[in-house]
């Protein structure tokens, strides 16, 4: 399950536009917004987003492999 709150926060604080990010990961802007809203994410998309935003493996795992995400909020 994707922690969309944390993902959106990191994207917003990354200093890059969502249009740039979509192009960088090779998807449409609409697809990126679906990912940011919690749609299922392919492994290749996880890797591309992680590379583009320079996520550490720990950050990547916290976002895309969250065990508990209630109401799309960050939880530990």
N, C-alpha and C positions, 0 to 999 in steps of 0.2 A: 504494500500500500504506500502511496506517495504522500509525503508530508508537503502538501501544497502551500501551506502558510510559509514554511521555511524556504521552499523553492522560490516562491514569489518574492520573498524578502531578499534573498540572495541575488536574484535577477535584478530587482529594483536597485539594489545597492552596488551592482557590479560596474556601473558606469557605461554600460552598453545598451543600445536600444533593443527592443524586442524584434524589430525588423532585422537588425544586424544579426542577432542571435539566430533567428529563423534561417537566414541565408547561410550562416556559418555552419549550422547543423544539417543543412540540406532539406529543409521542410518548408511548407507554406506557413504564413503567419497564422492562419486559421488552425493549423495543426499544433503550432506552438501554444496557442491560447487553450486548446483542448488539453494539452499536457499540463499547463499551468492550472487548469480547472480540475484536474484529477483523473483524466482519461488514462487508460492503460498505456504504458510506455514500453516500446521495444528496447531490447538490450543495446542495439546500435544507437538508439536515440539517447539512452542513458550515457553511453560512452561519449557521444558527440557533445552533449550538454556539459558533461563533466570536464571534457578537454577544453571546450570553449571558455568555460568560466573558471577553469583551473581549480576544480574541487579536489580536495584530498580524498583518498579512498574512504576515510572515516566520514567525511561530509557527504560524499556520494551515497554511502550506505545509510546514513541517517535520514537522508531525503527519500531515496527510492526504495528502501527496504525497511521502512518503519513498521514495527510490529503493532504499535498502537497509535492510532490517529483518530481522536474524537472530534467530530464537527470541524474537520480540517484545521485543527490547531496543533501547534507544536507541543508534544508531551514527551516526557522521558519514561 
